[in-house]
Structures are given as structure tokens and as C-alpha cells.
């Protein structure tokens, strides 16, 4: 157990939302009225905000065990269960291919199986591929480093993962107003595609959270999965209609995970003192709960 510390999810999420929205709404305005690229700088800082707030919460806690735990979960490769991680890295491309295949009877084109020639969004002076990587790294360092942990310290995995995923989804909301961002592009293509984007984050959040737990709470494992998902969505000429089908498939995957691992999903053993146990410093991928 982490001695003498109680996670503060309310403070964490409130700070993340206030700071991020204070950056992204001005960025949305500037994206139409300023050519200097300042809007993209504000957007990138917003993407990193969950990490900065996590650092603030951890390093002002004056709890050495909490600090060591954060570092350990990021750098300790021995926490990772290669079989679980590899299985899901391979599963996600399969869901994409099946989604495209299922779209064909509805008029989908076989050209979706071809590699995309570019990215579906523009990130200004920062290369799109770098934006995808940095977003994955800093989001997970914040969300898994403190955000999800703070919720799971008070709730079962099922409740924590659902609440977290909804908060994670809504956090992206201002981006639909930022010119050239992916969320902006799909919102103006069809509002239901934007709705699908926000809905898809919920089952995906559950899946990533489960992988995170099954890899000894390795933040690095969550980062690798997040990066692979981001690039996978950009790799093929997949239409937004096919991505709607993909949302259904990943929701089914998330449901299967909860059903098959319901003992872990609904366990309350870790709630004794309102804090989580530390992953073993030896790097065991098994849960300590």
C-alpha cells in the first residue's frame, strides 16, 4: 500500500479540464485568425496538460513511495507481460480489417485496404506522426500515471474504467473547433462521425485500462498500445463509416473482457484503505491486489 496518501481524483480532473479548455478554446479562435502557428502550440500544451498535472499532484504530495511508484511504472520493462501486449497489438489491426470487410456490403470500397498516402489531419509546424507519438506518451503518463489510478483507488476496475473513459472522451471536446485537427475535420464531414469518435474512446479506454492492469500497471505498455492504435487509424484508407463499425467491434471486445475477467473487473479488495497497492518493484506482471 502507498502509506499516508489518498488520491485526489476530483482535484486532478478539475485541474486538467480547466487548464486544457483554457488553452484549446483560444487555440480554436486563433486557428482561424492567426497564421503564426500559435494555435498549434496551445493545442500541444493542452495535450501535455494531463501529464503536467499528474506531475504536480505527485511531486507536491511529499510522498516518496508515490513518486517511486510513478517512475517504476514508467521505466520498469519487467512489468510488461509480452504475451498480453503482443496479443492486443495484433488484435487491433484485425478489428480494422474486419470493420472494412463488413463495410463492403454497405457500399464500402476495397480501396480502404490500401495504405493511406498521408494523414487525415494537419498539425501545423509539428509533423503529424510526431503529434501522434507525443500525444500517446504524454496522455498516458498523465492518465495512467495519476488519473486512472486515482479513480481505481476508490472504485472497482469496471466503474473506474468507465468513468475514466467518459472523462477522457469529453476532454477532447474543444478540438472539434480547432481548424485542421482530426476532430474538426470529421465534425464538419458529418456530425455523427464526430459522435462516433467520442463514443469509440469509451470502449477503447476500457481495453487500454485492462491491458495496463494486466501488464503490472505499466504505463509504458499503455503508451505502446496507444501509439499502435493512433498509427493504425491512419495507416489505411479507412472511411469514417468503417470506423463506426469498428466502434461496435471494440465495444464487443471490451464487453468480452469484462465478462471473462469479471472477478478482476468487480473486485473490491484494493479498496480497503482507499489506495492502491504498488506494483512489485521486482517487475512481476501479476497483480498485487
C-alpha positions as CSV (number, residue, x, y, z in Angstrom):
1,X,0.0,0.0,0.0
2,X,1.1,3.6,-0.5
3,X,1.4,4.9,3.0
4,X,-0.2,8.2,4.1
5,X,-1.6,9.1,0.8
6,X,-5.1,9.3,-0.6
7,X,-5.6,10.0,-4.3
8,X,-7.5,13.2,-5.3
9,X,-9.4,12.4,-8.5
10,X,-11.7,15.4,-8.2
11,X,-8.7,17.8,-8.0
12,X,-6.8,16.1,-10.7
13,X,-9.6,16.1,-13.3
14,X,-10.8,19.6,-12.5
15,X,-7.3,21.0,-13.0
16,X,-6.9,19.0,-16.2
17,X,-10.2,20.2,-17.7
18,X,-9.8,23.9,-16.6
19,X,-6.2,24.2,-17.9
20,X,-6.8,22.3,-21.1
21,X,-10.0,24.1,-22.0
22,X,-8.4,27.4,-21.2
23,X,-5.8,26.5,-23.9
24,X,-7.9,24.9,-26.5
25,X,-10.8,27.3,-26.8
26,X,-8.3,30.2,-27.5
27,X,-6.5,27.9,-29.9
28,X,-9.7,27.3,-31.7
29,X,-10.2,31.1,-32.2
30,X,-6.5,31.6,-33.3
31,X,-6.6,28.7,-35.7
32,X,-8.9,30.9,-37.9
33,X,-7.3,34.3,-37.2
34,X,-3.6,33.7,-36.8
35,X,-1.0,32.3,-39.2
36,X,1.9,32.2,-36.8
37,X,1.2,28.7,-35.6
38,X,0.5,29.9,-32.0
39,X,-2.8,27.9,-32.0
40,X,-0.9,24.7,-32.6
41,X,1.5,25.5,-29.7
42,X,-1.5,26.0,-27.4
43,X,-3.0,22.7,-28.7
44,X,0.2,20.8,-28.0
45,X,0.5,22.2,-24.5
46,X,-3.1,21.1,-23.9
47,X,-2.3,17.6,-25.0
48,X,0.5,17.5,-22.4
49,X,-1.6,19.0,-19.6
50,X,-2.7,15.6,-18.1
51,X,1.0,14.8,-17.7
52,X,1.9,18.2,-16.1
53,X,-1.0,18.0,-13.7
54,X,-0.1,14.4,-12.8
55,X,3.5,15.6,-12.0
56,X,2.2,18.4,-9.9
57,X,-0.1,16.1,-7.9
58,X,2.6,13.5,-7.4
59,X,5.5,15.8,-6.6
60,X,3.6,18.0,-4.2
61,X,2.3,15.0,-2.4
62,X,5.5,14.8,-0.4
63,X,5.1,11.0,-0.6
64,X,8.3,9.3,-1.7
65,X,6.6,6.0,-2.3
66,X,4.1,7.6,-4.7
67,X,7.0,9.2,-6.6
68,X,8.9,6.0,-6.8
69,X,5.8,4.2,-7.9
70,X,5.2,6.6,-10.8
71,X,8.8,6.3,-12.0
72,X,8.7,2.5,-11.7
73,X,5.5,2.1,-13.7
74,X,7.0,4.1,-16.5
75,X,10.5,2.7,-16.8
76,X,10.3,-0.9,-15.4
77,X,10.2,-3.1,-18.5
78,X,9.8,-6.2,-16.3
79,X,6.3,-5.2,-15.5
80,X,5.2,-5.9,-19.1
81,X,3.6,-9.2,-20.0
82,X,4.8,-9.7,-23.6
83,X,2.1,-12.2,-24.5
84,X,-0.8,-10.0,-23.4
85,X,0.7,-6.9,-25.0
86,X,1.5,-8.6,-28.3
87,X,-1.9,-10.3,-28.5
88,X,-3.7,-6.9,-28.4
89,X,-1.2,-5.2,-30.7
90,X,-2.2,-7.9,-33.2
91,X,-5.9,-7.8,-32.3
92,X,-6.4,-4.1,-33.1
93,X,-5.3,-4.4,-36.8
94,X,-7.7,-7.3,-37.0
95,X,-10.6,-5.2,-35.9
96,X,-9.7,-2.6,-38.5
97,X,-9.6,-5.2,-41.3
98,X,-12.9,-6.8,-40.2
99,X,-14.5,-3.4,-40.0
100,X,-13.5,-2.6,-43.5
101,X,-14.7,-6.0,-44.7
102,X,-18.1,-5.6,-43.0
103,X,-18.5,-2.1,-44.7
104,X,-18.3,-3.6,-48.2
105,X,-21.9,-4.8,-48.4
106,X,-23.0,-1.2,-47.5
107,X,-21.1,0.3,-50.4
108,X,-17.6,0.5,-48.8
109,X,-14.7,0.4,-51.3
110,X,-12.0,-2.2,-51.3
111,X,-9.5,0.7,-51.7
112,X,-9.8,1.0,-47.9
113,X,-7.4,-1.9,-47.7
114,X,-4.7,0.3,-49.4
115,X,-2.2,2.3,-47.4
116,X,-3.1,5.9,-46.9
117,X,-0.9,8.5,-48.7
118,X,-1.0,11.0,-45.9
119,X,-2.5,11.8,-42.5
120,X,-6.1,12.8,-42.0
121,X,-5.2,16.0,-40.2
122,X,-2.7,18.8,-40.1
123,X,-0.7,19.7,-37.1
124,X,1.0,22.9,-38.3
125,X,4.7,23.2,-37.7
126,X,4.8,19.8,-35.9
127,X,4.8,16.7,-38.1
128,X,1.6,14.7,-37.8
129,X,3.4,11.5,-36.9
130,X,5.2,13.3,-34.1
131,X,1.9,14.6,-32.8
132,X,0.5,11.1,-32.7
133,X,3.6,9.8,-30.7
134,X,3.8,12.7,-28.3
135,X,0.1,12.7,-27.6
136,X,0.2,9.0,-26.8
137,X,3.2,9.3,-24.5
138,X,2.1,12.4,-22.5
139,X,-1.5,11.5,-22.3
140,X,-0.8,8.0,-20.9
141,X,1.8,9.4,-18.5
142,X,-0.9,11.6,-17.1
143,X,-4.0,9.5,-17.4
144,X,-2.3,6.2,-16.2
145,X,0.3,7.9,-14.1
146,X,-2.3,9.5,-11.9
147,X,-5.8,9.9,-13.4
148,X,-6.9,6.3,-13.7
149,X,-5.1,5.3,-10.5
150,X,-6.9,8.0,-8.6
151,X,-10.3,6.5,-9.7
152,X,-9.4,2.9,-9.2
153,X,-8.2,3.7,-5.7
154,X,-11.9,4.4,-4.8
155,X,-13.8,2.2,-7.3
156,X,-13.8,-1.2,-8.9
157,X,-12.0,-1.6,-12.2
158,X,-15.2,-1.7,-14.1
159,X,-16.5,1.6,-12.6
160,X,-13.1,3.3,-12.7
161,X,-12.5,2.4,-16.3
162,X,-16.0,3.5,-17.5
163,X,-15.8,6.8,-15.6
164,X,-12.2,7.4,-16.8
165,X,-13.1,6.7,-20.4
166,X,-16.0,9.1,-20.4
167,X,-13.9,11.8,-18.9
168,X,-11.1,11.1,-21.4
169,X,-13.6,11.2,-24.2
170,X,-15.2,14.6,-23.2
171,X,-11.7,16.0,-22.6
172,X,-11.3,16.1,-26.4
173,X,-14.4,18.2,-27.0
174,X,-12.8,21.6,-27.7
175,X,-10.7,20.1,-30.5
176,X,-13.8,19.9,-32.8
177,X,-13.4,23.7,-33.0
178,X,-9.7,23.8,-33.8
179,X,-9.1,24.2,-37.5
180,X,-7.3,21.3,-39.2
181,X,-7.4,19.0,-36.2
182,X,-8.8,15.5,-36.8
183,X,-11.8,16.1,-34.6
184,X,-12.6,19.3,-36.5
185,X,-12.4,17.6,-39.9
186,X,-14.7,14.7,-39.1
187,X,-17.2,17.0,-37.3
188,X,-17.6,19.1,-40.5
189,X,-17.7,16.0,-42.6
190,X,-20.7,14.5,-40.6
191,X,-21.6,15.3,-37.1
192,X,-22.3,11.6,-36.5
193,X,-18.7,10.7,-37.3
194,X,-17.7,13.1,-34.5
195,X,-20.2,11.4,-32.2
196,X,-18.6,8.1,-33.1
197,X,-15.2,9.4,-32.3
198,X,-16.2,10.3,-28.8
199,X,-18.2,7.1,-28.3
200,X,-15.3,5.0,-29.5
201,X,-13.0,6.3,-26.9
202,X,-15.1,4.7,-24.1
203,X,-14.6,1.0,-25.0
204,X,-11.1,1.7,-26.1
205,X,-10.4,3.3,-22.7
206,X,-11.6,0.2,-21.0
207,X,-9.4,-2.0,-23.2
208,X,-6.3,0.0,-22.6
209,X,-7.0,0.2,-18.9
210,X,-7.3,-3.6,-18.8
211,X,-4.1,-4.0,-20.7
212,X,-2.5,-1.6,-18.3
213,X,-3.6,-3.7,-15.3
214,X,-2.6,-7.0,-16.9
215,X,0.9,-5.6,-17.5
216,X,1.6,-4.8,-13.9
217,X,0.2,-1.3,-14.2
218,X,3.0,-0.5,-16.7
219,X,2.5,3.0,-18.2
220,X,4.9,2.1,-20.9
221,X,2.6,-0.8,-22.0
222,X,-0.3,1.7,-22.2
223,X,1.8,4.0,-24.3
224,X,2.8,1.3,-26.7
225,X,-0.8,0.3,-27.2
226,X,-1.9,3.9,-27.6
227,X,0.7,4.6,-30.2
228,X,-0.1,1.5,-32.2
229,X,-3.8,2.4,-32.2
230,X,-3.1,6.0,-33.3
231,X,-1.0,4.9,-36.2
232,X,-3.3,2.1,-37.1
233,X,-6.2,4.5,-37.6
234,X,-4.1,6.5,-40.0
235,X,-2.4,3.6,-41.9
236,X,-5.2,2.5,-44.2
237,X,-7.7,4.5,-46.4
238,X,-10.4,3.6,-43.9
239,X,-13.6,5.6,-44.2
240,X,-15.5,7.1,-41.2
241,X,-18.4,4.7,-41.8
242,X,-16.0,1.8,-41.3
243,X,-14.7,3.4,-38.2
244,X,-18.3,3.4,-36.9
245,X,-18.4,-0.4,-37.5
246,X,-15.0,-0.6,-35.7
247,X,-16.6,1.1,-32.6
248,X,-19.1,-1.7,-32.5
249,X,-16.4,-4.3,-32.7
250,X,-14.2,-2.8,-30.0
251,X,-17.3,-2.4,-27.8
252,X,-17.8,-6.1,-28.2
253,X,-14.2,-6.8,-27.3
254,X,-14.4,-4.6,-24.2
255,X,-17.6,-6.4,-23.1
256,X,-15.9,-9.8,-23.6
257,X,-13.0,-8.7,-21.5
258,X,-15.3,-7.7,-18.6
259,X,-17.4,-10.9,-18.8
260,X,-14.4,-13.2,-19.0
261,X,-12.4,-11.3,-16.3
262,X,-15.3,-10.3,-14.1
263,X,-13.5,-11.3,-10.9
264,X,-10.9,-8.6,-11.5
265,X,-13.4,-6.2,-13.0
266,X,-15.6,-6.1,-10.0
267,X,-13.1,-6.9,-7.2
268,X,-13.1,-4.5,-4.2
269,X,-10.0,-6.0,-2.4
270,X,-7.9,-3.0,-3.3
271,X,-10.4,-0.5,-1.7
272,X,-9.6,-1.3,1.9
273,X,-7.8,2.0,2.6
274,X,-8.8,4.0,-0.4
275,X,-5.4,3.5,-2.1
276,X,-3.9,1.0,-4.5
277,X,-1.0,-1.3,-3.9
278,X,2.2,-0.7,-5.6
279,X,3.3,-2.9,-8.5
280,X,6.1,-5.1,-7.2
281,X,9.5,-3.5,-7.8
282,X,10.8,-6.8,-8.9
283,X,8.7,-6.3,-12.1
284,X,6.2,-9.2,-11.7
285,X,3.4,-8.7,-14.3
286,X,0.9,-10.2,-11.9
287,X,-1.5,-8.0,-10.0
288,X,-0.7,-7.3,-6.4
289,X,-4.3,-6.8,-5.5
